[in-house]
Amino acid sequence: MKDAYIKMRNSKAVNFQLLYTYATERGMTLDPSMFMNGIQFVDINEIIDNLDKEFGLTRLYDKVGNFIKIVE
């Protein structure tokens, strides 16, 4: 899961299927359509920030603060 997450982050695109898989592995029981309906009401950046911390990842930014990539 961690490698897939890093690949998603470095692609700079959110893979909602990956987030759904992560959530179900941790006990979430919503079906995919309910998950997609619900996730639109949360701050995706907060979720990403929490997952970066959970996986112990380091974020690299350029000097103006733009995200470059994730490293371990």
PyMOL Python script that loads the backbone (N, CA, C, O; Angstrom):
from pymol import cmd

cmd.read_pdbstr("""\
ATOM      1  N   MET A   1       0.823  -1.193   0.000  1.00  0.00           N
ATOM      2  CA  MET A   1       0.000   0.000   0.000  1.00  0.00           C
ATOM      3  C   MET A   1       0.869   1.260   0.000  1.00  0.00           C
ATOM      4  O   MET A   1       0.567   2.223  -0.704  1.00  0.00           O
ATOM      5  N   LYS A   2       1.931   1.252   0.778  1.00  0.00           N
ATOM      6  CA  LYS A   2       2.784   2.433   0.879  1.00  0.00           C
ATOM      7  C   LYS A   2       3.401   2.788  -0.471  1.00  0.00           C
ATOM      8  O   LYS A   2       3.426   3.959  -0.851  1.00  0.00           O
ATOM      9  N   ASP A   3       3.899   1.789  -1.196  1.00  0.00           N
ATOM     10  CA  ASP A   3       4.509   2.062  -2.503  1.00  0.00           C
ATOM     11  C   ASP A   3       3.494   2.627  -3.486  1.00  0.00           C
ATOM     12  O   ASP A   3       3.804   3.549  -4.240  1.00  0.00           O
ATOM     13  N   ALA A   4       2.280   2.077  -3.481  1.00  0.00           N
ATOM     14  CA  ALA A   4       1.221   2.587  -4.365  1.00  0.00           C
ATOM     15  C   ALA A   4       0.851   4.010  -3.989  1.00  0.00           C
ATOM     16  O   ALA A   4       0.584   4.839  -4.859  1.00  0.00           O
ATOM     17  N   TYR A   5       0.835   4.290  -2.699  1.00  0.00           N
ATOM     18  CA  TYR A   5       0.521   5.641  -2.233  1.00  0.00           C
ATOM     19  C   TYR A   5       1.592   6.634  -2.679  1.00  0.00           C
ATOM     20  O   TYR A   5       1.270   7.726  -3.149  1.00  0.00           O
ATOM     21  N   ILE A   6       2.866   6.259  -2.535  1.00  0.00           N
ATOM     22  CA  ILE A   6       3.962   7.136  -2.972  1.00  0.00           C
ATOM     23  C   ILE A   6       3.858   7.403  -4.477  1.00  0.00           C
ATOM     24  O   ILE A   6       4.049   8.533  -4.928  1.00  0.00           O
ATOM     25  N   LYS A   7       3.557   6.367  -5.238  1.00  0.00           N
ATOM     26  CA  LYS A   7       3.406   6.519  -6.690  1.00  0.00           C
ATOM     27  C   LYS A   7       2.258   7.490  -6.998  1.00  0.00           C
ATOM     28  O   LYS A   7       2.378   8.338  -7.882  1.00  0.00           O
ATOM     29  N   MET A   8       1.153   7.362  -6.266  1.00  0.00           N
ATOM     30  CA  MET A   8       0.023   8.270  -6.460  1.00  0.00           C
ATOM     31  C   MET A   8       0.435   9.706  -6.149  1.00  0.00           C
ATOM     32  O   MET A   8       0.152  10.616  -6.928  1.00  0.00           O
ATOM     33  N   ARG A   9       1.097   9.910  -5.022  1.00  0.00           N
ATOM     34  CA  ARG A   9       1.516  11.262  -4.618  1.00  0.00           C
ATOM     35  C   ARG A   9       2.458  11.874  -5.633  1.00  0.00           C
ATOM     36  O   ARG A   9       2.335  13.052  -5.967  1.00  0.00           O
ATOM     37  N   ASN A  10       3.404  11.079  -6.127  1.00  0.00           N
ATOM     38  CA  ASN A  10       4.375  11.613  -7.080  1.00  0.00           C
ATOM     39  C   ASN A  10       3.766  11.865  -8.457  1.00  0.00           C
ATOM     40  O   ASN A  10       4.328  12.617  -9.254  1.00  0.00           O
ATOM     41  N   SER A  11       2.626  11.246  -8.743  1.00  0.00           N
ATOM     42  CA  SER A  11       1.928  11.521 -10.000  1.00  0.00           C
ATOM     43  C   SER A  11       1.136  12.830  -9.911  1.00  0.00           C
ATOM     44  O   SER A  11       0.670  13.357 -10.921  1.00  0.00           O
ATOM     45  N   LYS A  12       0.992  13.346  -8.679  1.00  0.00           N
ATOM     46  CA  LYS A  12       0.266  14.590  -8.407  1.00  0.00           C
ATOM     47  C   LYS A  12      -1.203  14.505  -8.802  1.00  0.00           C
ATOM     48  O   LYS A  12      -1.819  15.507  -9.166  1.00  0.00           O
ATOM     49  N   ALA A  13      -1.754  13.306  -8.727  1.00  0.00           N
ATOM     50  CA  ALA A  13      -3.170  13.067  -8.987  1.00  0.00           C
ATOM     51  C   ALA A  13      -3.708  12.148  -7.899  1.00  0.00           C
ATOM     52  O   ALA A  13      -3.043  11.191  -7.504  1.00  0.00           O
ATOM     53  N   VAL A  14      -4.901  12.435  -7.420  1.00  0.00           N
ATOM     54  CA  VAL A  14      -5.501  11.621  -6.364  1.00  0.00           C
ATOM     55  C   VAL A  14      -6.178  10.407  -6.991  1.00  0.00           C
ATOM     56  O   VAL A  14      -7.003  10.541  -7.895  1.00  0.00           O
ATOM     57  N   ASN A  15      -5.823   9.228  -6.506  1.00  0.00           N
ATOM     58  CA  ASN A  15      -6.440   7.979  -6.934  1.00  0.00           C
ATOM     59  C   ASN A  15      -7.449   7.584  -5.859  1.00  0.00           C
ATOM     60  O   ASN A  15      -7.077   7.031  -4.824  1.00  0.00           O
ATOM     61  N   PHE A  16      -8.712   7.866  -6.106  1.00  0.00           N
ATOM     62  CA  PHE A  16      -9.738   7.605  -5.107  1.00  0.00           C
ATOM     63  C   PHE A  16      -9.935   6.115  -4.862  1.00  0.00           C
ATOM     64  O   PHE A  16     -10.340   5.720  -3.768  1.00  0.00           O
ATOM     65  N   GLN A  17      -9.659   5.286  -5.855  1.00  0.00           N
ATOM     66  CA  GLN A  17      -9.743   3.834  -5.653  1.00  0.00           C
ATOM     67  C   GLN A  17      -8.695   3.394  -4.628  1.00  0.00           C
ATOM     68  O   GLN A  17      -8.974   2.546  -3.780  1.00  0.00           O
ATOM     69  N   LEU A  18      -7.509   3.958  -4.702  1.00  0.00           N
ATOM     70  CA  LEU A  18      -6.463   3.637  -3.733  1.00  0.00           C
ATOM     71  C   LEU A  18      -6.877   4.082  -2.328  1.00  0.00           C
ATOM     72  O   LEU A  18      -6.676   3.345  -1.362  1.00  0.00           O
ATOM     73  N   LEU A  19      -7.448   5.266  -2.210  1.00  0.00           N
ATOM     74  CA  LEU A  19      -7.916   5.741  -0.911  1.00  0.00           C
ATOM     75  C   LEU A  19      -9.050   4.871  -0.382  1.00  0.00           C
ATOM     76  O   LEU A  19      -9.134   4.621   0.821  1.00  0.00           O
ATOM     77  N   TYR A  20      -9.920   4.410  -1.273  1.00  0.00           N
ATOM     78  CA  TYR A  20     -11.002   3.508  -0.872  1.00  0.00           C
ATOM     79  C   TYR A  20     -10.431   2.193  -0.356  1.00  0.00           C
ATOM     80  O   TYR A  20     -10.865   1.687   0.679  1.00  0.00           O
ATOM     81  N   THR A  21      -9.460   1.642  -1.076  1.00  0.00           N
ATOM     82  CA  THR A  21      -8.815   0.396  -0.648  1.00  0.00           C
ATOM     83  C   THR A  21      -8.165   0.573   0.710  1.00  0.00           C
ATOM     84  O   THR A  21      -8.302  -0.287   1.580  1.00  0.00           O
ATOM     85  N   TYR A  22      -7.465   1.671   0.902  1.00  0.00           N
ATOM     86  CA  TYR A  22      -6.832   1.962   2.188  1.00  0.00           C
ATOM     87  C   TYR A  22      -7.882   1.988   3.303  1.00  0.00           C
ATOM     88  O   TYR A  22      -7.694   1.389   4.362  1.00  0.00           O
ATOM     89  N   ALA A  23      -8.983   2.689   3.048  1.00  0.00           N
ATOM     90  CA  ALA A  23     -10.033   2.815   4.067  1.00  0.00           C
ATOM     91  C   ALA A  23     -10.677   1.464   4.387  1.00  0.00           C
ATOM     92  O   ALA A  23     -10.948   1.171   5.552  1.00  0.00           O
ATOM     93  N   THR A  24     -10.922   0.651   3.375  1.00  0.00           N
ATOM     94  CA  THR A  24     -11.541  -0.653   3.636  1.00  0.00           C
ATOM     95  C   THR A  24     -10.595  -1.587   4.373  1.00  0.00           C
ATOM     96  O   THR A  24     -11.034  -2.416   5.171  1.00  0.00           O
ATOM     97  N   GLU A  25      -9.303  -1.459   4.113  1.00  0.00           N
ATOM     98  CA  GLU A  25      -8.327  -2.266   4.845  1.00  0.00           C
ATOM     99  C   GLU A  25      -8.284  -1.902   6.327  1.00  0.00           C
ATOM    100  O   GLU A  25      -7.816  -2.685   7.154  1.00  0.00           O
ATOM    101  N   ARG A  26      -8.771  -0.726   6.648  1.00  0.00           N
ATOM    102  CA  ARG A  26      -8.791  -0.275   8.041  1.00  0.00           C
ATOM    103  C   ARG A  26     -10.184  -0.320   8.644  1.00  0.00           C
ATOM    104  O   ARG A  26     -10.446   0.306   9.672  1.00  0.00           O
ATOM    105  N   GLY A  27     -11.076  -1.062   8.003  1.00  0.00           N
ATOM    106  CA  GLY A  27     -12.375  -1.337   8.600  1.00  0.00           C
ATOM    107  C   GLY A  27     -13.566  -0.568   8.083  1.00  0.00           C
ATOM    108  O   GLY A  27     -14.679  -0.785   8.563  1.00  0.00           O
ATOM    109  N   MET A  28     -13.382   0.325   7.123  1.00  0.00           N
ATOM    110  CA  MET A  28     -14.520   1.054   6.578  1.00  0.00           C
ATOM    111  C   MET A  28     -15.417   0.093   5.815  1.00  0.00           C
ATOM    112  O   MET A  28     -14.926  -0.775   5.094  1.00  0.00           O
ATOM    113  N   THR A  29     -16.726   0.241   5.969  1.00  0.00           N
ATOM    114  CA  THR A  29     -17.655  -0.702   5.344  1.00  0.00           C
ATOM    115  C   THR A  29     -18.557  -0.071   4.284  1.00  0.00           C
ATOM    116  O   THR A  29     -19.486  -0.723   3.808  1.00  0.00           O
ATOM    117  N   LEU A  30     -18.304   1.175   3.908  1.00  0.00           N
ATOM    118  CA  LEU A  30     -19.115   1.812   2.863  1.00  0.00           C
ATOM    119  C   LEU A  30     -18.842   1.169   1.513  1.00  0.00           C
ATOM    120  O   LEU A  30     -17.731   0.713   1.241  1.00  0.00           O
ATOM    121  N   ASP A  31     -19.875   1.138   0.669  1.00  0.00           N
ATOM    122  CA  ASP A  31     -19.632   0.666  -0.693  1.00  0.00           C
ATOM    123  C   ASP A  31     -18.955   1.794  -1.475  1.00  0.00           C
ATOM    124  O   ASP A  31     -18.982   2.943  -1.034  1.00  0.00           O
ATOM    125  N   PRO A  32     -18.349   1.490  -2.625  1.00  0.00           N
ATOM    126  CA  PRO A  32     -17.587   2.505  -3.370  1.00  0.00           C
ATOM    127  C   PRO A  32     -18.369   3.767  -3.718  1.00  0.00           C
ATOM    128  O   PRO A  32     -17.819   4.866  -3.643  1.00  0.00           O
ATOM    129  N   SER A  33     -19.625   3.637  -4.092  1.00  0.00           N
ATOM    130  CA  SER A  33     -20.392   4.825  -4.468  1.00  0.00           C
ATOM    131  C   SER A  33     -20.661   5.723  -3.257  1.00  0.00           C
ATOM    132  O   SER A  33     -20.622   6.947  -3.379  1.00  0.00           O
ATOM    133  N   MET A  34     -20.930   5.137  -2.107  1.00  0.00           N
ATOM    134  CA  MET A  34     -21.136   5.936  -0.891  1.00  0.00           C
ATOM    135  C   MET A  34     -19.834   6.607  -0.479  1.00  0.00           C
ATOM    136  O   MET A  34     -19.841   7.747  -0.015  1.00  0.00           O
ATOM    137  N   PHE A  35     -18.719   5.905  -0.645  1.00  0.00           N
ATOM    138  CA  PHE A  35     -17.414   6.486  -0.339  1.00  0.00           C
ATOM    139  C   PHE A  35     -17.164   7.707  -1.221  1.00  0.00           C
ATOM    140  O   PHE A  35     -16.756   8.759  -0.729  1.00  0.00           O
ATOM    141  N   MET A  36     -17.406   7.567  -2.519  1.00  0.00           N
ATOM    142  CA  MET A  36     -17.179   8.675  -3.448  1.00  0.00           C
ATOM    143  C   MET A  36     -18.110   9.853  -3.144  1.00  0.00           C
ATOM    144  O   MET A  36     -17.708  11.010  -3.274  1.00  0.00           O
ATOM    145  N   ASN A  37     -19.337   9.567  -2.747  1.00  0.00           N
ATOM    146  CA  ASN A  37     -20.254  10.647  -2.381  1.00  0.00           C
ATOM    147  C   ASN A  37     -19.773  11.360  -1.130  1.00  0.00           C
ATOM    148  O   ASN A  37     -19.873  12.584  -1.043  1.00  0.00           O
ATOM    149  N   GLY A  38     -19.255  10.626  -0.166  1.00  0.00           N
ATOM    150  CA  GLY A  38     -18.814  11.210   1.090  1.00  0.00           C
ATOM    151  C   GLY A  38     -17.500  11.956   1.000  1.00  0.00           C
ATOM    152  O   GLY A  38     -17.318  12.974   1.668  1.00  0.00           O
ATOM    153  N   ILE A  39     -16.583  11.466   0.185  1.00  0.00           N
ATOM    154  CA  ILE A  39     -15.242  12.062   0.144  1.00  0.00           C
ATOM    155  C   ILE A  39     -15.253  13.472  -0.443  1.00  0.00           C
ATOM    156  O   ILE A  39     -14.324  14.248  -0.218  1.00  0.00           O
ATOM    157  N   GLN A  40     -16.295  13.799  -1.187  1.00  0.00           N
ATOM    158  CA  GLN A  40     -16.369  15.152  -1.743  1.00  0.00           C
ATOM    159  C   GLN A  40     -16.639  16.205  -0.671  1.00  0.00           C
ATOM    160  O   GLN A  40     -16.519  17.402  -0.935  1.00  0.00           O
ATOM    161  N   PHE A  41     -17.004  15.770   0.537  1.00  0.00           N
ATOM    162  CA  PHE A  41     -17.302  16.713   1.622  1.00  0.00           C
ATOM    163  C   PHE A  41     -16.160  16.846   2.625  1.00  0.00           C
ATOM    164  O   PHE A  41     -16.310  17.528   3.639  1.00  0.00           O
ATOM    165  N   VAL A  42     -15.037  16.215   2.363  1.00  0.00           N
ATOM    166  CA  VAL A  42     -13.887  16.315   3.259  1.00  0.00           C
ATOM    167  C   VAL A  42     -12.764  17.081   2.563  1.00  0.00           C
ATOM    168  O   VAL A  42     -12.755  17.229   1.341  1.00  0.00           O
ATOM    169  N   ASP A  43     -11.830  17.556   3.360  1.00  0.00           N
ATOM    170  CA  ASP A  43     -10.671  18.255   2.820  1.00  0.00           C
ATOM    171  C   ASP A  43      -9.635  17.200   2.416  1.00  0.00           C
ATOM    172  O   ASP A  43      -8.968  16.622   3.274  1.00  0.00           O
ATOM    173  N   ILE A  44      -9.504  16.956   1.131  1.00  0.00           N
ATOM    174  CA  ILE A  44      -8.601  15.922   0.639  1.00  0.00           C
ATOM    175  C   ILE A  44      -7.160  16.216   1.033  1.00  0.00           C
ATOM    176  O   ILE A  44      -6.376  15.290   1.238  1.00  0.00           O
ATOM    177  N   ASN A  45      -6.800  17.495   1.143  1.00  0.00           N
ATOM    178  CA  ASN A  45      -5.439  17.853   1.543  1.00  0.00           C
ATOM    179  C   ASN A  45      -5.146  17.417   2.976  1.00  0.00           C
ATOM    180  O   ASN A  45      -4.014  17.054   3.297  1.00  0.00           O
ATOM    181  N   GLU A  46      -6.148  17.450   3.823  1.00  0.00           N
ATOM    182  CA  GLU A  46      -5.980  16.984   5.202  1.00  0.00           C
ATOM    183  C   GLU A  46      -5.768  15.474   5.237  1.00  0.00           C
ATOM    184  O   GLU A  46      -4.941  14.977   6.001  1.00  0.00           O
ATOM    185  N   ILE A  47      -6.511  14.753   4.417  1.00  0.00           N
ATOM    186  CA  ILE A  47      -6.340  13.300   4.328  1.00  0.00           C
ATOM    187  C   ILE A  47      -4.935  12.983   3.834  1.00  0.00           C
ATOM    188  O   ILE A  47      -4.254  12.131   4.404  1.00  0.00           O
ATOM    189  N   ILE A  48      -4.497  13.662   2.779  1.00  0.00           N
ATOM    190  CA  ILE A  48      -3.164  13.448   2.216  1.00  0.00           C
ATOM    191  C   ILE A  48      -2.089  13.753   3.261  1.00  0.00           C
ATOM    192  O   ILE A  48      -1.126  12.999   3.405  1.00  0.00           O
ATOM    193  N   ASP A  49      -2.257  14.850   3.980  1.00  0.00           N
ATOM    194  CA  ASP A  49      -1.292  15.220   5.011  1.00  0.00           C
ATOM    195  C   ASP A  49      -1.194  14.131   6.083  1.00  0.00           C
ATOM    196  O   ASP A  49      -0.096  13.759   6.495  1.00  0.00           O
ATOM    197  N   ASN A  50      -2.339  13.628   6.528  1.00  0.00           N
ATOM    198  CA  ASN A  50      -2.345  12.567   7.539  1.00  0.00           C
ATOM    199  C   ASN A  50      -1.705  11.278   7.026  1.00  0.00           C
ATOM    200  O   ASN A  50      -0.973  10.614   7.759  1.00  0.00           O
ATOM    201  N   LEU A  51      -1.978  10.926   5.778  1.00  0.00           N
ATOM    202  CA  LEU A  51      -1.384   9.705   5.219  1.00  0.00           C
ATOM    203  C   LEU A  51       0.127   9.861   5.036  1.00  0.00           C
ATOM    204  O   LEU A  51       0.881   8.918   5.276  1.00  0.00           O
ATOM    205  N   ASP A  52       0.570  11.038   4.616  1.00  0.00           N
ATOM    206  CA  ASP A  52       2.010  11.282   4.498  1.00  0.00           C
ATOM    207  C   ASP A  52       2.685  11.047   5.854  1.00  0.00           C
ATOM    208  O   ASP A  52       3.739  10.414   5.928  1.00  0.00           O
ATOM    209  N   LYS A  53       2.076  11.556   6.911  1.00  0.00           N
ATOM    210  CA  LYS A  53       2.632  11.383   8.254  1.00  0.00           C
ATOM    211  C   LYS A  53       2.569   9.927   8.699  1.00  0.00           C
ATOM    212  O   LYS A  53       3.532   9.405   9.259  1.00  0.00           O
ATOM    213  N   GLU A  54       1.443   9.276   8.452  1.00  0.00           N
ATOM    214  CA  GLU A  54       1.291   7.873   8.855  1.00  0.00           C
ATOM    215  C   GLU A  54       2.337   6.985   8.195  1.00  0.00           C
ATOM    216  O   GLU A  54       2.885   6.088   8.834  1.00  0.00           O
ATOM    217  N   PHE A  55       2.616   7.232   6.918  1.00  0.00           N
ATOM    218  CA  PHE A  55       3.596   6.432   6.201  1.00  0.00           C
ATOM    219  C   PHE A  55       5.030   6.915   6.437  1.00  0.00           C
ATOM    220  O   PHE A  55       5.975   6.302   5.942  1.00  0.00           O
ATOM    221  N   GLY A  56       5.201   8.001   7.184  1.00  0.00           N
ATOM    222  CA  GLY A  56       6.530   8.512   7.502  1.00  0.00           C
ATOM    223  C   GLY A  56       7.269   9.054   6.294  1.00  0.00           C
ATOM    224  O   GLY A  56       8.469   8.827   6.139  1.00  0.00           O
ATOM    225  N   LEU A  57       6.554   9.769   5.437  1.00  0.00           N
ATOM    226  CA  LEU A  57       7.132  10.262   4.190  1.00  0.00           C
ATOM    227  C   LEU A  57       7.613  11.697   4.323  1.00  0.00           C
ATOM    228  O   LEU A  57       7.123  12.458   5.158  1.00  0.00           O
ATOM    229  N   THR A  58       8.570  12.049   3.495  1.00  0.00           N
ATOM    230  CA  THR A  58       9.102  13.408   3.449  1.00  0.00           C
ATOM    231  C   THR A  58       8.658  14.043   2.142  1.00  0.00           C
ATOM    232  O   THR A  58       8.791  13.451   1.071  1.00  0.00           O
ATOM    233  N   ARG A  59       8.131  15.252   2.245  1.00  0.00           N
ATOM    234  CA  ARG A  59       7.684  15.996   1.069  1.00  0.00           C
ATOM    235  C   ARG A  59       8.766  16.978   0.660  1.00  0.00           C
ATOM    236  O   ARG A  59       9.317  17.691   1.499  1.00  0.00           O
ATOM    237  N   LEU A  60       9.066  17.014  -0.619  1.00  0.00           N
ATOM    238  CA  LEU A  60      10.023  17.980  -1.151  1.00  0.00           C
ATOM    239  C   LEU A  60       9.257  19.083  -1.878  1.00  0.00           C
ATOM    240  O   LEU A  60       8.340  18.823  -2.658  1.00  0.00           O
ATOM    241  N   TYR A  61       9.665  20.328  -1.595  1.00  0.00           N
ATOM    242  CA  TYR A  61       9.057  21.502  -2.227  1.00  0.00           C
ATOM    243  C   TYR A  61      10.145  22.341  -2.876  1.00  0.00           C
ATOM    244  O   TYR A  61      11.300  22.309  -2.451  1.00  0.00           O
ATOM    245  N   ASP A  62       9.773  23.095  -3.913  1.00  0.00           N
ATOM    246  CA  ASP A  62      10.738  24.031  -4.495  1.00  0.00           C
ATOM    247  C   ASP A  62      10.782  25.283  -3.622  1.00  0.00           C
ATOM    248  O   ASP A  62      10.070  25.366  -2.622  1.00  0.00           O
ATOM    249  N   LYS A  63      11.608  26.249  -3.991  1.00  0.00           N
ATOM    250  CA  LYS A  63      11.804  27.403  -3.116  1.00  0.00           C
ATOM    251  C   LYS A  63      10.608  28.339  -3.026  1.00  0.00           C
ATOM    252  O   LYS A  63      10.575  29.207  -2.154  1.00  0.00           O
ATOM    253  N   VAL A  64       9.623  28.181  -3.908  1.00  0.00           N
ATOM    254  CA  VAL A  64       8.404  28.973  -3.769  1.00  0.00           C
ATOM    255  C   VAL A  64       7.260  28.193  -3.122  1.00  0.00           C
ATOM    256  O   VAL A  64       6.135  28.683  -3.033  1.00  0.00           O
ATOM    257  N   GLY A  65       7.561  26.974  -2.674  1.00  0.00           N
ATOM    258  CA  GLY A  65       6.581  26.187  -1.938  1.00  0.00           C
ATOM    259  C   GLY A  65       5.721  25.246  -2.753  1.00  0.00           C
ATOM    260  O   GLY A  65       4.731  24.722  -2.241  1.00  0.00           O
ATOM    261  N   ASN A  66       6.074  25.014  -4.020  1.00  0.00           N
ATOM    262  CA  ASN A  66       5.345  24.070  -4.844  1.00  0.00           C
ATOM    263  C   ASN A  66       5.838  22.651  -4.593  1.00  0.00           C
ATOM    264  O   ASN A  66       7.043  22.404  -4.532  1.00  0.00           O
ATOM    265  N   PHE A  67       4.904  21.726  -4.450  1.00  0.00           N
ATOM    266  CA  PHE A  67       5.233  20.321  -4.225  1.00  0.00           C
ATOM    267  C   PHE A  67       6.039  19.764  -5.398  1.00  0.00           C
ATOM    268  O   PHE A  67       5.679  19.966  -6.557  1.00  0.00           O
ATOM    269  N   ILE A  68       7.136  19.061  -5.089  1.00  0.00           N
ATOM    270  CA  ILE A  68       7.951  18.414  -6.110  1.00  0.00           C
ATOM    271  C   ILE A  68       7.672  16.918  -6.112  1.00  0.00           C
ATOM    272  O   ILE A  68       7.197  16.363  -7.103  1.00  0.00           O
ATOM    273  N   LYS A  69       7.979  16.264  -4.968  1.00  0.00           N
ATOM    274  CA  LYS A  69       7.745  14.831  -4.885  1.00  0.00           C
ATOM    275  C   LYS A  69       7.863  14.355  -3.444  1.00  0.00           C
ATOM    276  O   LYS A  69       8.255  15.097  -2.543  1.00  0.00           O
ATOM    277  N   ILE A  70       7.506  13.083  -3.265  1.00  0.00           N
ATOM    278  CA  ILE A  70       7.605  12.392  -1.978  1.00  0.00           C
ATOM    279  C   ILE A  70       8.846  11.524  -1.994  1.00  0.00           C
ATOM    280  O   ILE A  70       9.151  10.871  -2.992  1.00  0.00           O
ATOM    281  N   VAL A  71       9.562  11.524  -0.873  1.00  0.00           N
ATOM    282  CA  VAL A  71      10.682  10.599  -0.693  1.00  0.00           C
ATOM    283  C   VAL A  71      10.496   9.896   0.653  1.00  0.00           C
ATOM    284  O   VAL A  71       9.798  10.391   1.538  1.00  0.00           O
ATOM    285  N   GLU A  72      11.126   8.749   0.782  1.00  0.00           N
ATOM    286  CA  GLU A  72      11.043   8.016   2.049  1.00  0.00           C
ATOM    287  C   GLU A  72      12.131   8.449   2.985  1.00  0.00           C
ATOM    288  O   GLU A  72      12.222   7.942   4.102  1.00  0.00           O
TER     289      GLU A  72
END
""", "prot")
cmd.dss("prot")
cmd.show_as("cartoon", "prot")
cmd.util.cbc("prot")
cmd.orient("prot")
